[in-house]
Amino acid sequence: MDRRKFVQSAVGAASGLLLLKPETVFGYQANSAVRLGLLGCGNRGTSVSTSFSKSTSAQVVALADLFPDQLTAGHGHFNQLNASLGRAPVQDKLLFHGPHAFEQLVASPDVDLIQISTPPFFHVQHLEAAVASGKHVYCEKPMGIDVKQARQALEIAKRVKPTQSVDVGFQCRSAPPIAAIEERIKANALGKIASVTGYYNAPASTEKVRQGASADEHRLRNWLWDRAISGDILVEQNIHIIDLCNWILGAHPLKATASGGRNILTHAGDCWDNYQVDFTYPGDVHLSFASTQFGDYGGFEAGLKFFGANGWANVPYSGAMQIQGAQPWQWQSSNTASANPGKFAANGSFLDNLEFADRDKERTFIDSITSGKSHNQIASGVETALSCMLGRMAGYQKREVTWEELLAHGETYQLGMNMAQFG
């Protein structure tokens, strides 16, 4: 960020760009609606765009999806939402479907911001097109499902213009209770940190069945089951916990050992249903992480615990957000029944400690656009994605894998289908 500010200042001094009014730079008044185009009208995409609409000045004006039925459902939802907010409906001319829908959406002059909520395999491809269009981008995690895509994302990051904002969907960092405890941990409330434990235990995803769907279409609609499309549960869902650990420790893991497998699930697909990973961070700090994704027992739990010389901190999705030890502290509105698991939200819109995570993340992002104080989170997103790939590779190869070995390996996954069939 320091280098970026320097570059922006240098360019501004030379061209006078920073002296222009925001509406001149961005093409719209700073207080007017940011025109949002949603790419991927599924569960999470619809939830995030709905939150953008309700919490910020962003207005959904365009929709794109591979499948016509999802596009139709999204159109109905956002027309109803826009009407409730006193806004215009989404015009038919700004509805795009098929394998080239993303190209049509990013080319539209009626859109300022692209929200990428497609299956993870396509994130980097769609990110490249959106960044090249000069539009602002909000891209869901992960920033790549393999090392090849992660490297590509880093190259895309270099092409982001000083006037573009690009965010990665790590909204947990923006949750007020988590932001508050992170600040205290970094202010040395725990003293020297010795170890961390992390967990993410969720129910299995439910099958999406559509009459007459081909094998490829069924695979795409059930992308959470598919390793190449999702990146497996460690890279796709558990990534939020690894991201919080990286953020709070201020580093990425140096190496990992892991075990796990597919011990319960029997449906089609090749994602594991459990992981046990030991990540080693600088200073020989270890994160012992465990994850499960099967069954539906009505409960869900995810979070971290940090253990230091002067105390320990509990950082859960649901339950008491607190520090015990020499500097005790608790988030005022925390649920003290910390042993009770929270409720899983398939669309990522959780309550309790994460209730305002999406809202605050989105408000900060939109403010970066309307104020002209743009930022670029691609590199940070790649770092977390690679951290999860490190654990995944250690599990698949049943050995210790270092950060350098992961990068040197250059792993890549193939989709194995022709997307033109959905044209």
N, C-alpha and C positions, 0 to 999 in steps of 0.2 A: 504493500500500500504506500509506503514512503516513496518508493521509486515511481509509482504511478502518479502520486501527487506532484512530484517533481516534473514529470513529463507533461502533465496537464498544465502546470504553471508555465513551463517553458513554451508550450504551444500557444497558450493564452496570451502570453506577453508578446509573442511574435505576430499573432494574427488578430488580437483584440477580441477573440471569441468569448473570453470570460467577462467582457464588458457588456455583452449583449443581454437583452432581457430573456428570461426563460422561454417565453412563447416564441421568440425568434430562433432559439437553439433547437427546441423540440417540436415546434410546429403547432403547439396548442397552449392555451393559457395554463399557468401553473396550478390553478385551482379547478380546472375543468376535468372532466372524466378522462381517465386513461382508457383507451379502447383496447379491450382484451380479446384475443382469439384463442379459444381452447382447442388444443390438439390432443384428442383422446377423451371421449365422452363417457368413460367408464365410471366406476364407483368413486375412486379417489379424485379423478379429474373433475367430476361434477361437484364433489364436496368442496374442493379447494376454490374453484371458480365461484361457487355460491358464497363462500366465506369472503373472497375478494370483493364481491358485489355488496355484501352487507356491511363489511368492515372498513372499506376504503372508497376512494373516488373511482376505482376501476369499474368499467361497465362491459359486460360480455356482449360483443357485437358480431362475433363470428365463431363458427364451430367446424371442426373437422374430425373425421373418424374413418377408419378402414371400412367399418360395417354400416350399411344404411339404417338398420334397425336401431343401432345405438345413437346414430346421428339424429334420427327422428325423435327418440326419447329425450335426447339432450335439448333439441329444439323446443319441444313442449315444455320441458322444465324451465328453461331460461326465459321463454316468453312469459310464462306465468310469474316467474321471479321478477323480471324486469317490470311487468305491469304493477306488481305490488310495491315496487320502488319508484313508480312514476316515470319509468324509462321506456324507450321505444323497443318493440320486439326485434328479434334477430331477423334480418332480411334474408329472403330465400337465396339471393345472389351471393351471400356470404356463408353458405352451407357447402361443404366440400366432403366427398367421400371417395374411398378407393386408395390404391397404393401411392397415388400422386397427390393426395389431399394435402399433405404437409407442404408440398411445393407451392400449391395454389394459395394456401393460407399465408405463408410467409411473403408471398409476392403481392398480397393485397395492400393497396395504399390506404385502406380504411381501418387498418390495425396498427396499434402502437406497441403492443406487448404480446408475445407468444408464450402461452403456458403449455409446457410439454409434459403430458401425463399419459404417454404411450407406454407399452411394455418396455422394460429396461434395455433389451437388446437394441432397440431403435433410438435410445436417448441421444447417443453421440451423433448419429446420422442426422437426426432432427435438430440437434443443437447447432451443427455446422451450418445447416441451411438457414436457421433463424438468425444466427450471428452474422452471417454473410448478408442478410437482408438489411442489417443496420437497426433492427428492432430490439427492444428490451426483451429479456428472456427469463422466465421462471421455469427451471427444469427440475423435475422430481429426481430424487436419488434412485439408483446409484449412478455415478458419473462414469459409466462403462461397466461391462460385465466381464471383461478380461483385460489383460495387460495391453494388448494391441489397441483396444478402444480407449483405455486410460491414457496412453501416449498420444493418441489422436486428439483427445479432449484437451490435453496440455498445449498442443499446437493451435487448436482453435482459440484457446485463451489468449494467445499472443495477438490474435487478429481482432479482439474485441476493441471497439473504438472508445476513446475517452468519454464520449457522450452516451455510451450504452451501459445499462446496468444488467448484470447477469447474476441471478441467485440460484442456489441449489437448495432443494427442499429439506433442509435439516431444521425443521421448525422447533424441535425439542430445546434447542439452545435458547429460543426466545421465550419459553415458558417462564413467567415471572418467578416462581419458586426455585426453578433450576438455575436461572440467571443469578438469583440472590445467593444461593449456596455456592455456586462456582466462584463468585467474587470473594467469599469468605475463605474458601479453600486456597485460592491463589494468594490471599493475604496471609497465609501461613497459619490458619486456625488449627490445623491438624499437626503442625510441625512437619518433620520429614516423613514423607509417605513411604510406607514399606510395601504395601500390597493392596490389590483391588479385587473385588469379586463382582461379577456381572451375570445377569440372567435375563432370558427372554423366553417365556413359556406361553405359547399361544395355541388355540385350537386349529385344526386342519381347515384349509380353505374348502369351500363347497363347490361341487361340480356345476359348471354352466353347460346346460344341454340345449341345443337348438335343432329342431327337426330338419333333417335333410342335410345337415352340415357335413362337409368332407372331413377327412382325418386331419388335414392341415388347419381347417377352420376351427375344429374342436380343440386342437392344440393351442392355437392362438387365443381362443376364448378362455382357455384354462392355463394361461401362461405361468401362473404361480406353481404349477406342477413340473415345469420344464426348465431344466438347468441352463440350456443355451439362451432361452428367452428371458429368464428371471435372474440368473446368476446364482441360484440356490438360496436357501433361506438365510444363510449367513451374510450374503452380499445384498440381498434384497430387503429383508425385514430387520434382521439383527443389527444391521448397519447403524441404526440410530444409537444403540448402546455403545458400540465401538466409537462412533463419532463423539459422543459425550465424554468418553474416557480420553480420547485424543485431545479434545478441547480443554478439559480440566487439567490434564497432565502437561499440556503444551508440547506434545511430541507424538510421533507415530511409533508403533512397535518395531523392534529391530529384528525379531525372529519369532517363530511360533512352532509349537507342537500341537497335534490335535488328533482326536478320534471321533467316531460317530458312525452313522450309517442310516440305512432305511430298514428299521426294525419292526415298525408297526404298519405303515402305509402299504397298501396293496394295489391301489388304483394305478392307472397309466401315468407315466412320468418317471423322472429319474432324480428328483431332488431328495436330499436326505431329510429325515424327520427328526434327527437329533445331532447335536454337536457338543463336544467338550474341548475347549481350546485354552492353551496356556500361552499368552502373549508376553514377551519380555520387552519392556520399555527401557529407555536409558536410565542408568543408575540401578540396574538390576531390579526394577519395580515390575512385579508380575501381575497381570490381569488374568484371573481364573474365570473363564466365561463358559456358561452352559446354556443350551437352547433346546427346546422341544417344540414340535409343531405337528400334533396329531390329536385325535379325539375331540370331544366337545363336552367338557365337564362344567361349563357355565362360568369358568373363571379364567383369569388372565393376569400375568404378572411380568413386569419388566423393570429393570433398574440397576443401580450400582451401589456398592459400599466401598468407601475409601478408609483405609486403616493407617493412621500415622502415629508418630511418637507421642503426641499430646492429645489424641482423641480420634474418633471415627465419625464418618459422615454417611448418612443414608440418603440416597438420591433415587427414589422410586417414581414410577409413573403414577402410582396410586398409593397413598399412605403418608405417614409422617415424614416430611422433609426436615431433617434435623442433624445437628452436630452434638455429640456428647463428648465430654472431656474437659480440658482446661478452659475452653471458650465455648460453653454450651449455647445453643441457639436452635430455634425452631420457627419455621414459617408459620405465621400467625393463624392462617386459615387451613393448616394441614389437617388432614383426617388422622386422628390419633390411632385409629384402628388399623395400624400398618400391616397387621398380619392378614387382613382380609384382601383377597385379590380383587383387582378392578374388573371392569367389563371390557371385553375386546371389541374394538371398533374396526370393522373390515375396511371402512373408508378412511381410517387414520385420524378420525375426529374424536379424540379421547376427552374424557372429563377429568375431574380431580386436578392433579398438578399440571396437566397439559391442557386444561380447559381453554386458556387464552393463548396457547402456543401458536396456532395458525394465525389468529387475529393479529398478534403483535409482530410476527414474522412478516406478514403481508403489509402491514402499515409501514414498517421500516423500509420495505422494498419499494412501495409506491412513493414514499417520501424521497427516496434516493433518485427517483425519476423526476418528480415534479420540482424538486429543489435544485436539480442539476448536479448533486453530489453523488455521482455514479460510483458503483463498485463492481468488482468482478470476483466471484466466489468459486470459479471453476477449479483452480489449483487446490484449494482446500477440499473441495468435493472429491477430487481425484485422490488426494492423500488418504482420505477415509476409505474410499472404495478399494484402493490397493491394500490397505490394512486388513480389510475383510478377505480379499483374495489371498492374502498371505496365510490366514487361518484355513481357508478352504483348500489351498494347495497342500498344506501340511496334513490335513485330514485325508485327502485323496491319495497322497503319496505315502502316508503312514511313516513320516519322518520329520525331523526338524528342518524347517525351511527359513533361510534368512531373507531379509529385505532385498539384498543384492542378488540372491539367487532367483527370487521372484521376478525382478526386473530383467535379469539376463535370460530367463526362460522364455519370456515373450509369449505366454500362452494366448491362444485364440480359440473361440468357439464359432462354429458355423450354424447358420439358421437351418439350412437343409430343406428349403422350400422356395418355390418361385412365387414371389408376391404378385406378379402380373395376373395370376389367376383370379385375383379379387378386383380386377379392373371393371 
